[in-house]
Amino acid sequence: MNLIEKIKKFSASKMSIKPLKKVDVLIYDKSNVEIFAPYLKNLSHEILHNRMEKFNLLILLKLLMKFKKINMINYTFEFINQCKPKIIISFIDNNPSFYSIKNRFPEVKVIAIQNGMRSQDLFVKFKSIKDLKADYIFTWGKAIQEKYQSSLSVKNLIILGSFKNNLILRSEKKKRSSIAFISTGSEDNRYFYTIDEFTNKRDVPSKEFYKPEYILLPKILDFCNRNNKKLEIIGREKQEENRSQKEYEWYKKILGGNNFTFFEFGKKKSAYQISDEVELCVNIYSAFGLEAIARGTRVSFFHLRQKVLSPTYHCFWPGKINLKGDFWTDDSSQDEVDRVLNYSLKTNDVDWNNSIKKIIPNLITFDKDNKTFSDTIKKILNKY
């Protein structure tokens, strides 16, 4: 972000003049703050907005009085000085700035919660920055813990699963005879980038990024037609700027017409509810695929995105799992698509549960109501 962009963003920011008080918990970044609510009922807390969307005017005045440069680093540290929290929690586990707090405030417990799949580029970035620290990181599974441990200093790594997924009750409705494809958006001229293990950056045009959808989806539709299944698509794009409608039209183009049911993102039914109510979900590269399998839904994985990005861009990274298995593959041939989908739909529960032992809890687990997290916070606070 250049200087002009920063000035524009600052001028659009909301301002608060509320004096800050000492709190038990400071939430760093408002991302997903609403799902923290059940755990904050009896705790004093404050939110630190770190994306320039809201500032506390009293903190800015203090910086001026101390002749300190006004930037997000100084603002953050002064905000913490005023709140004097016992715990600082963030869902933004991929923000290096968050892990710099511990050096400045060693007495505060710094806690990060993994908020999505992570690829090698994040940990390359972490390793390039000195003295990143945390007291606790709650991870989706066991495999990713070694990556956090080797790229920053963390005292406690705890398997939790997906925080949001753990809060959502499973639908017990009878399953529809449908296969639901988990969308990762649509081709709209966006650019994606990756940094490989040697920190080489390259831009990937959206047409190349979404090439796997063009290859895979017609074959899934063919399978559905041959096996009397309906195809559903769980949308990803939000309503803003007509993005959801563009996503729907894009899938119509790929599939040659309106021969599927499209669920708009966040409308009528949540992705979690849809996944609970179908026989099978299909996933290329979405964190929701792992969340769905953790909550008991059968999911087929097609590791095709890593062929256009880098080897770490697949849902099973960094687990040491072959890219072909019972319900997953990196091959998009029709025979292989049929093999994976047939196994996922038809294998008995005993064999299926044995198969997913490679995934749970290695890559993700399910901790109902985040009991592990709640118990940990209570133990920390009981020491004060």
Buried (B, 14 or more C-beta within 10 A) or exposed (E): EEEEEEEEEEEEEEEBEEEBEEBBBBBBBBBBBEBBEEBBEEBBBBBBBBEBEBBBEBBBEBBEEEEBEEEBBBBBBBBBEBBBBBBBBBBBBBBBBBBBBBEEBEEBBBBBBBBBBBBBBBBBBBBEEEEBBBBBBBBBBBBBBEBBEEBBBBEEBBBBBBBBBBBBEBBEEEEBEBBBBBBBBBBEEEEBEBBBEEEEEEEBBBEBBBBBBEBBBBBBBBBBEEBEBBBBBBBBBEEEEEBBBBBBEBBBEBBEEEEBBBBBBEEEBBBBBBBBBBBBBBBBBBBBBBBBBBBEBBBBBBBBBBBBBBBBBBBBBBBEBEBEBBBBBBBBEEEBBBBBBBBBBEBEEEEBEEBBEBBBBBBBBBBEEBEBBEEBBEEBBEEE
